[in-house]
Amino acid sequence: MELRQEALKQLKQFSEQHLSSYAAKRNFDYGPKMRTNTSVLSKYISHRIIDELTVLRSAYGAYPFARIEKFIQEIMWRTYWKGWLEQRPQVWQDYVTDLAKLRSQTQTEQYQQAIQAATAIPCFNDWVKELQTHGYLHNHARMWFASIWIFTLKLPWQLGADFFLKHLLDGDAAANTLSWRWVAGLHTKGKHYLATTKNINLFSGTTYSNLHLNETAMPCIEAKQYPITPLSFTNPNYDNALCLFHYLDCSFAEQSPLVSKSKQVAVLDCVSHLRSLQYASPVLDFKQKIQSQLQQHLATSLNKDVPSISEEHLANFVKKHNITKIVMPYLTTGYEHDLVEKIKKEMKEVTIEYAVRDYDKYCWPFASKGFFAFKDQIPGIIAKFM
Ligand SMILES: Cc1cc2nc3c(=O)[nH]c(=O)nc-3n(C[C@H](O)[C@H](O)[C@H](O)COP(=O)(O)OP(=O)(O)OC[C@H]3O[C@@H](n4cnc5c(N)ncnc54)[C@H](O)[C@@H]3O)c2cc1C
């Protein structure tokens, strides 16, 4: 995959030139023209064009642990969010339900000013434009943005999370939804993140004045509790199965040789589904590109015909090829997963099973409490997988 080559090149360059100063410099947002103090790998990692272990191994091989500990922890934040949401999928379902209820609020002047970069807060307007142009924001800018959205503009966090998810090239249901909840004070109950003019001016490299941010707001609260749903995984048998890939785990085939045993291989087209949810065009184009490259890559490496199949054509394909079992790389909670759950209900004649990576199977159960408890497991995770 061309995108994989691009990602590996970026990883190499970052590891060799900037990783050693990551801990000291990562919090500074120097703007879109100077993105070397963080890896900017998120759009690749979130689609597993390169997976977490590839990135961890590259860092681990380059420097002593103490030097790269902060970077490893940041990669682990992704694993933590994924595992946390996987054990509480109701958080996502409630978010989707809330969004439908909040739809009328997108017509308000306050919301329209926010998404059109027309608020009275210049830094916020700058980030809106940057997000729409580049499909990316620095982590600190994401925190400031979410905090201003919730506490100064007083807009619902769910609408902000929706705006992010549909404009970020790295948009990820777990990292995004849970980070917004974290800023609001709903993840660590009562502990919210308040953006301040002083902090923005210190780390953004721009001197903004008269921002008039709400720096004393109280955290958001919710009555609902989210108990853990225990994870359960199967070990699917690929014999006579259709192995149905998707763009959220592009490197799955490389670490699972059993895939070659499947009767048919195809890629599920999820882009049309996201188009119906009104994702921004650059995000749809990026996902379309990933999907096409994944399809070509699988066809070459497995030496098989690999079609791309949309939801509407799946039933016909299955019937034509006499398929009764579909195996997919595990689909984590999010819109693509919702699509497959809908397909499962409609296509009763086939079973759909998920194949899960050892890394996810091992790490996700540790994400049962806060990140600090998860962090204690990092040495064990490193020892097992490096
Ligand atoms: C409100 C908000 C929304 C966010 N939404 C997303 C999202 O949709 N998708 C997404 O991948 N990240 C999200 N993040 C996390 C983080 O901002 C990005 O992962 C990071 O900015 C990507 O830049 P980078 O690749 O240079 O990161 P680096 O600092 O170089 O980190 C390396 C990798 O570690 C992972 N990572 C780093 N920090 C985090 C984090 N806090 N949470 C999860 N993973 C992390 C990413 O895969 C990243 O590529 C969000 C953060 C906030 C505050």
The ligand as an SDF file (V2000), in Angstrom:
LIG
                    3D

 53 58  0  0  0  0  0  0  0  0999 V2000
  -11.2210   16.3900   22.1050 C   0  0  0  0  0  0  0  0  0  0  0  0
  -10.2140   15.4140   21.5330 C   0  0  0  0  0  0  0  0  0  0  0  0
  -10.5840   14.6120   20.4600 C   0  0  0  0  0  0  0  0  0  0  0  0
   -9.6760   13.6810   19.9420 C   0  0  0  0  0  0  0  0  0  0  0  0
  -10.0670   12.8790   18.8820 N   0  0  0  0  0  0  0  0  0  0  0  0
   -9.2070   11.9480   18.4010 C   0  0  0  0  0  0  0  0  0  0  0  0
   -9.5980   11.1000   17.3250 C   0  0  0  0  0  0  0  0  0  0  0  0
  -10.7220   11.1570   16.8240 O   0  0  0  0  0  0  0  0  0  0  0  0
   -8.6710   10.2030   16.8610 N   0  0  0  0  0  0  0  0  0  0  0  0
   -7.4190   10.0960   17.3970 C   0  0  0  0  0  0  0  0  0  0  0  0
   -6.6150    9.2640   16.9230 O   0  0  0  0  0  0  0  0  0  0  0  0
   -7.0550   10.8660   18.4370 N   0  0  0  0  0  0  0  0  0  0  0  0
   -7.8910   11.7900   18.9470 C   0  0  0  0  0  0  0  0  0  0  0  0
   -7.5000   12.5830   19.9790 N   0  0  0  0  0  0  0  0  0  0  0  0
   -6.1760   12.3250   20.6110 C   0  0  0  0  0  0  0  0  0  0  0  0
   -4.9880   13.1430   20.0840 C   0  0  0  0  0  0  0  0  0  0  0  0
   -5.3130   14.4990   20.0330 O   0  0  0  0  0  0  0  0  0  0  0  0
   -4.4960   12.7010   18.7140 C   0  0  0  0  0  0  0  0  0  0  0  0
   -4.3370   11.3050   18.6800 O   0  0  0  0  0  0  0  0  0  0  0  0
   -3.1360   13.3480   18.3990 C   0  0  0  0  0  0  0  0  0  0  0  0
   -3.2500   14.7500   18.4620 O   0  0  0  0  0  0  0  0  0  0  0  0
   -2.6490   12.9180   17.0390 C   0  0  0  0  0  0  0  0  0  0  0  0
   -1.4690   13.6090   16.6950 O   0  0  0  0  0  0  0  0  0  0  0  0
   -0.0960   12.8300   16.5360 P   0  0  0  0  0  0  0  0  0  0  0  0
   -0.2770   11.6630   15.6510 O   0  0  0  0  0  0  0  0  0  0  0  0
    0.9390   13.8080   16.1840 O   0  0  0  0  0  0  0  0  0  0  0  0
    0.1230   12.3170   18.0340 O   0  0  0  0  0  0  0  0  0  0  0  0
    1.4410   11.9140   18.8340 P   0  0  0  0  0  0  0  0  0  0  0  0
    1.5490   12.8380   19.9880 O   0  0  0  0  0  0  0  0  0  0  0  0
    2.6100   11.8070   17.9510 O   0  0  0  0  0  0  0  0  0  0  0  0
    1.0630   10.4920   19.4410 O   0  0  0  0  0  0  0  0  0  0  0  0
    1.3220    9.2750   18.7200 C   0  0  0  0  0  0  0  0  0  0  0  0
    0.0410    8.4960   18.5410 C   0  0  0  0  0  0  0  0  0  0  0  0
   -0.5030    8.1290   19.8080 O   0  0  0  0  0  0  0  0  0  0  0  0
   -1.9290    8.1760   19.7570 C   0  0  0  0  0  0  0  0  0  0  0  0
   -2.3760    9.2280   20.6980 N   0  0  0  0  0  0  0  0  0  0  0  0
   -1.6620   10.2840   21.1570 C   0  0  0  0  0  0  0  0  0  0  0  0
   -2.3750   10.9680   22.0610 N   0  0  0  0  0  0  0  0  0  0  0  0
   -3.5510   10.3510   22.1660 C   0  0  0  0  0  0  0  0  0  0  0  0
   -4.7360   10.5640   22.9450 C   0  0  0  0  0  0  0  0  0  0  0  0
   -4.8130   11.5620   23.8360 N   0  0  0  0  0  0  0  0  0  0  0  0
   -5.7760    9.7230   22.7970 N   0  0  0  0  0  0  0  0  0  0  0  0
   -5.6990    8.6970   21.9410 C   0  0  0  0  0  0  0  0  0  0  0  0
   -4.6230    8.4240   21.1820 N   0  0  0  0  0  0  0  0  0  0  0  0
   -3.5730    9.2340   21.2920 C   0  0  0  0  0  0  0  0  0  0  0  0
   -2.3090    8.5490   18.3210 C   0  0  0  0  0  0  0  0  0  0  0  0
   -2.5340    7.3550   17.6070 O   0  0  0  0  0  0  0  0  0  0  0  0
   -1.0730    9.2680   17.8310 C   0  0  0  0  0  0  0  0  0  0  0  0
   -0.9030    9.2220   16.4460 O   0  0  0  0  0  0  0  0  0  0  0  0
   -8.3770   13.5400   20.5230 C   0  0  0  0  0  0  0  0  0  0  0  0
   -8.0300   14.3630   21.5980 C   0  0  0  0  0  0  0  0  0  0  0  0
   -8.9320   15.2960   22.0910 C   0  0  0  0  0  0  0  0  0  0  0  0
   -8.5180   16.1490   23.2520 C   0  0  0  0  0  0  0  0  0  0  0  0
  1  2  1  0
  2  3  1  0
  2 52  2  0
  3  4  2  0
  4  5  1  0
  4 50  1  0
  5  6  2  0
  6  7  1  0
  6 13  1  0
  7  8  2  0
  7  9  1  0
  9 10  1  0
 10 11  2  0
 10 12  1  0
 12 13  2  0
 13 14  1  0
 14 15  1  0
 14 50  1  0
 15 16  1  0
 16 17  1  0
 16 18  1  0
 18 19  1  0
 18 20  1  0
 20 21  1  0
 20 22  1  0
 22 23  1  0
 23 24  1  0
 24 25  2  0
 24 26  1  0
 24 27  1  0
 27 28  1  0
 28 29  2  0
 28 30  1  0
 28 31  1  0
 31 32  1  0
 32 33  1  0
 33 34  1  0
 33 48  1  0
 34 35  1  0
 35 36  1  0
 35 46  1  0
 36 37  1  0
 36 45  1  0
 37 38  2  0
 38 39  1  0
 39 40  1  0
 39 45  2  0
 40 41  1  0
 40 42  2  0
 42 43  1  0
 43 44  2  0
 44 45  1  0
 46 47  1  0
 46 48  1  0
 48 49  1  0
 50 51  2  0
 51 52  1  0
 52 53  1  0
M  END
$$$$
